[in-house]
Amino acid sequence: MKHSECNHFHESKRPAWIIKCIYMVGFMDLFGVSMIIPLLSHHVKALGASPIVSGVVGSTYGVLQLFSSTLVGSWSDVVGRRSSLLTCLLLSAFGYGLLGMSTSIALFVLARIPVGLFKHSLSICRALLSDIVSETERPLVMGHFNAASSVGFILGPVVGGYLTEQEGGFYMSSFVCAVIFLLNAGLVWMLPWTEIQNQHLTTNSNGKNRQTCDRLGNCDANHHGCTVSSKTHRSAGSLCKDWGNMALLQLTSVGAHIRIVASSDLWDVFLVRLLMALAIMLYHSNFSLAMEERFDLKPKVTGYMISYSSMLGALAGCLVGPMTRLYRGNMSALLLHSTAFTCTLIFVYASAGSVWNVLLSSTFFAISTSVGRTCITDLELQHGGSVKASGTLIGAGQSVTAVGRILAPLLSGLTQEISPCGPPSLGVLLALTALVLLLVRTPKWAKMKWKKAKE
């Protein structure tokens, strides 16, 4: 009896240890990336690029992310989390290493291509977490993962700024970032994937359509896709030998997953994500310039405010679990209230008459946006549960966010011409639109969840 209890204790501890390792992957990922992001525009300018060329080069990454997010997410559902995550980390490391050798604009653009196509390690980590935890635990785990990643994004610019002060600082920062991604790949390689697979099957053992395919590991000599029959084993074995047929099979499966997600009734969730992403980006766009024009605030003080807000956003990830319990797992209601709160805070910022009003809005804005980001991801996985492709769902959500990244600078520039308060004012309108959509659709989502629970 004691022996069985001891085994149960160790089995319950293993997933927690694995989840913490995934948190570390997310922390190191954004730590490395945030070392580079603040330095990119300065480096392009140092290479002799004009402002127009610099803008085009800067948008390359966003365009590549737009088209690759859903594809890579779906690919991770087909080939497994381990293979896809290792591929993304290694190719991202190659891209950042190439960036460390970019002495011309052409080489700089070439270095951004593998990063733009394969920098989806965070999305795959989120899909992996959703595979190994239950639906009730998912908001808590996602919130902690976002918090760990945000801490990395806060600390990275400090280290990057220190390295930049050295001779050849940008190139040194790029190589350090590449090494960090290689270390991340090593950590992923050493994870106990057999235990992760068993945990995934245990978590989903009560599901109506239990999948026996290993979406988490690789195809090896003993496991060739689904373990349905010996005939399936033989056909999968021949596919593994014939790389051409295997690639064609993977492409077909990826296309099938994407078609299922595209035909699913998720337009409302994705539209809310797009509207709120635009509203949040408009809030942050030209923040330093707006503070200088509206309140004669020095860039140094503005930098302190941004750091303060980022720290609160990181800590807010730990509040998602308690708030989910407070709402009894009703993520639709939590998203509705956080969206209304976010809309109010954007309005406070747009109409602020003093710096203290801006500081007040920034304090709670970081918390509400962190909660809302976790809620919208959880709702995508809830309403797309029949798809059984969490990687595709999360990738599609990232593609929607990428659309916001492309549109936000354009909308910000146009509204900035009218008034320094133009971008956040437009953000209020977009957030209000999302709020109205949520008011209309939340009752339907509640009915869907009730029917699902009844089944």
Secondary structure, DSSP 8 states (H G I E B T S, - for coil): -HHHHHHHHHHHHHHHHHHHHHHHHHHHHHHHHHHHHHHHHHHHHHTT--HHHHHHHHHHHHHHHHHHHHHHHHHHHHH-HHHHHHHHHHHHHHHHHHHTT--SHHHHHHHHHHHHHH--HHHHHHHHHHHHS-TTTHHHHHHHHHHHHHHHHHHHHHHHHHHHTTTTHHHHHHHHHHHHHHHHHHHHHHS-HHHHHHHHHHHTTTSTT---S-SSS---SS--S--S-HHHHHHHHHHHH-HHHHHHHHHHHHHHHHHHHHHSS-HHHHHHHHHHHHHHHHHHTTHHHHHHHHH---HHHHHHHHHHHHHHHHHHGGGHHHHHHHTTT-HHHHHHHHHHHHHHHHHHHHT-SSHHHHHHHHHHHHHHHHHHHHHHHHHHHHHTGGG--HHHHHHHHHHHHHHHHHHHHHHHHHHHHH-TTHHHHHHHHHHHHHHHHHHHHHHHHHHHHHHHHH-
